[in-house]
Amino acid sequence: MIKNYRLLAIMVLFVNIACTSGQNKKVESTSEEVNFGDFQENAIVGNWKNLTINVDLETYNNSDTSFRVSITEDNWKLKMNIDPIVTEIYDDGTFLTNYRDTLSNIFHQNKGTWYIDGDSLYLEDQSGELFPYQVYINGNRMEMKTMVDYDEDGKKDDFYQGEYIRVKK
């Protein structure tokens, strides 16, 4: 169960299509794309609450089955059975993600470091695994995209897109 929350933590965090798998997928965004070279790294600093998660699984468990996992603000607690996830991004290059049950009690935490290189945001969790993300920011809204292994079939071939709102700067 903790492994699934760890995977969800990373997916829910931040995103980049230039994944280590080398697979690319054209992504469209409704947000204004932010070039990290055009602003200070502290633009990402703050507490970000997850609003939506969409994961497109094209080959679920290496089969011909494809489907979309879609979680919105309206059905978050029903589908996830937890509060929306909040990630705290600190200006010292660290992050902390708290997972809370529906009574707001913390039952799991994920932490690590982050940095920006070019147009990508990288998160390294406490296990040492590095996750690159493509990020779009428009005011206090953020969209993150990446390829992940959501179905745990050994391939990062599942497209993740998450939307966030800054709840604290």
N, C-alpha and C positions, 0 to 999 in steps of 0.2 A: 504494500500500500504506500509506503514512504517513497519507493522508487517512482510510482505513478505521480505522487505529489512533486517529487524532484523534477520529473520530466515536465509536468505542468508548470512548475515554477519557472523553468527556463523558457518554456514556450510563452508563458504569460509575460515574461520580462520584455525583451527588446529584440529587433529583427534585422536580417540582411540576406539577400538572395545569394550573394557570393559565398555560399556555404562551403565548408571543407569538402563536401562530396563532389564539388565541381559541377553540379547540375545548376542550370539556370532556367528561370521561368520569367517571362515578361509579366510585369506587374503594373497595374494601373492604380492610381491613387486619387482620391477626391480631395486630399489635403495638399497644401502647398509644400513642395519638397524643400527640405532644408539641406543645404550644403554645409557640412560641419566646418569647413574652412571659413565660412562667412560669419560665424558667430563664436562667442566664447564658449568653452566647454561647460560653463556653469548654466547654460541654457537648458541643459538636461537635468540639472540639480532640482530636487524637490521630491514630493511624495506623489506617486502616480497610482491611481485606482483603475483597475481593469474594468472596462465597460462591456466589451464584447470579445468573443473568441470565435473565429471561423477556421476550421481545418478541413482542407480538401484532400481526401484520401483517394488517389487514383488507382492504386493496386493494393487494396486492403489485404494484409497478410499474404502478399505475393499472389493474389488471385485476380480474377477479372472484375471483381466487385469494386465499385467506387461509390463514395458517398461523401456528404459534408456533415461535419459536426458544427453546429451553430448554437452559440450561447449568447444571449442578450441580457441587458439589464433586467428586462421583464421576467425572464425565466432562469436567471442565474442561480438563485437559491434552490429552485425546484430541480434543476438538472445537476448542479454541482454539490448541493447539500452543504455548502460553506458560504461565508460572506464573500463579496468581491475581494479579490486579492489586491493588496496595496504594497508597492515596492518603493522603498526609500532610497533615493540616489543622493549620495553625499559628495560634497566638493573635494573631499580628500581621496577620491577615486575608489570608494567602496560603496556597496549596496547591501540592503537587507530587505528580504521579502517575508512578510508575515502572513501565515495562513490561519484564518480564524473560523471556528465553527459558527453555526447560526446564532449562538449565544455570545459571540464576539470573544471567545476564549482562544488564545493562541495555541494551536496544536502542532505546528511545524514552522520552522524558519529556514530560509536559504540565504546564504550570504556569500560575498566574494568581492572581487574588484572589477572595475570597468575602465575602459579607455576608448578614445576615438582615434582612428587611423584613416585618413582620407575621408571618404563619405560613409564609413562604417563604424558602428558602435559594437564593441566587443565586451562580453561579460564572461568572467571566469569565476566559476562557483568554487565552493570550498573543497570539492574533490579534484580540482585542477582542470576540469573540462572547460574548453573555450568555445563560446557561442557568438558568432558574428550576426549582426542584424542590419537591415535597411530600415531607416527611421525617417518619418515625415512628421514635422511639427507645425501646427498652426495655432498660435496663441497658447492656450492652456490645454490643447488637445494634441494627442500624439497617436500615430499609427505605426505599427511595427510589422515587418514581414520577414519570413525566412522559410527555409525548407527544414523539416524536422522528421524524426522517426516516431510519429505519434502511435502507430500501430505496433511498434516494437518488433518489426520484422527484419531489422538489421540494415535497413536502407533509409537514408534521409530523402524520401520521395513524397512526403506529405507537406502540402503548402499551408503555412500558418499565417494568419493575419489577425492582429489584435488591435483594439482601440482603447485608449486610456484618456483619463482626464487628470490634470494636476489638481490635487486637493490641498496642497501646501507647498509653498516655495521655500 
